[in-house]
Amino acid sequence: MGISAEEIKKRAYQLENQIIKDRRHLHQIAEIGTDLPKTSAYIQQRLTEMGISWKACGGALPEKLTADFVEAGFPKMEKATGVLAQIGHGSPCILLRADMDALPLKEDSGLEFQSCSSASHMCGHDSHAAMLLGAAQILKEHEDQLQGSVKLMFQPGEETGAGARIMVENGALTSPKVDVAFGLHVQPTEATGTIGYAAGVNSASLDTFILKIQGSGGHSSQPQLCVDPLMILNQVYQALNLLVTREADPAAMVTLTCGVAKGGTAVNIIPDKAELHIGMRTLDVEAAEHLKQRIPEMIDHYVKAWNGTYELTEFHTPCTFSDQGLCESLVPHLAEIVGADKVHQIPPMTGTEDFGYVTKEVPGMFVFVGAGQRGNAPLHSPKMVLDEAVLPLGAALHANAAAAWLRENGRETV
């Protein structure tokens, strides 16, 4: 029969102190980006202590990707320090994923274990990693009852929008082949222990365009001798905003935002260079594909029309999908942990989650788990605080989803 939900939940609460300890340690050593040496080393240490074999996943980054990250405002990152582990054997295989990178944000939570650096876990990824370590312990203790294998994916770089892609490209979904995937995210502004999920599109895609315009500077009294990059920037910005209103279906949720527009030093100088950073989010895949093609076209035409040149750096993070069939399969087992009255369907998140790189390849389910209450400081706030009562629940949700799915879809144990 395998391990029951009741046994899993009971064991998760027995491990609560260790899960809290793991979370608080990770919280204090917060690191940003794809290269998380302290965080990954701690994950590896804890897995080794449990007798779980692991391997690094990511490795050296291509030089262009490192340069693109720097263009986007991230520190220089030359490698990715993801960690993969496996419990059980063979097929079928379910992947459980936890991101583990932090934000470039100074914490102001007042917690006695708050971050010791200028980075902080104000998106809760420390809790995700700690929950998955707790689930790992439970599943390892019942490894002989698993009717297949569970792959654990400890992922860096979610906030870059590319961490999951790097791990997928480096074999995270192979050997053994992953059949389905499950992930979760804490939500401090929802009641602890509640679960929200959206079947189908679960989160918006994010397409980022970093435009560096090269003009020809000079005196503001002689514009005819110059190529004004600020004027080009303004033209491009207006054109792209008009593009969304004229070529995207009004029924599609599409937002286009300029987060960076800069150039120039004085009122009497036409500068040589200007820079524009544009981010586009949508829940509509068709709209995203169309605009991803049209935005570079518009940039090219407008810059060249005014005799400028340019460099364009792009990042693309797809929508996350929750597979309808997998949702129907897993929801009852999530309810076994928190209660059926606490599991609800919710609208898709307009933010972006790079778990989409996983659900692009295999059926997946992504859920939001309440870890606080309405009125709390939200994610990405320097004052964000989680209710640690969510930690054993998260561990149990991971473990029960994996054990139950394997029981229903896996081979018979001998």
Secondary structure, 3 states (H helix, E strand, C coil): CCCCHHHHHHHHHHCHHHHHHHHHHHHHCCCECCCCHHHHHHHHHHHHHCCCCEEEEEEECCHHHHHHHHHCCCCCCCEEEEEEEEEECCCCEEEEEEECCEECCCCCCCCCCCCCCCCECCCCHHHHHHHHHHHHHHHHHCHHHCCCEEEEEEECCHHHCCHHHHHHHCCCCCCCCCCEEEEEEEEEEEECCCEEECCEEEECEEEEEEEEEECECEECCCHHHCECHHHHHHHHHHHHHHHHHHHCCCCCCEEEEEEEEECCCCCCEECCEEEEEEEEEECCHHHHHHHHHHHHHHHHHHHHHCCCEEEEEEEEECCEEECHHHHHHHHHHHHHHHCHHHEEECCCECCCCCCHHHHCCCCEEEEEEEEECCCCCCCCCCCCCCCCCHHHHHHHHHHHHHHHHHHHHCCCCC
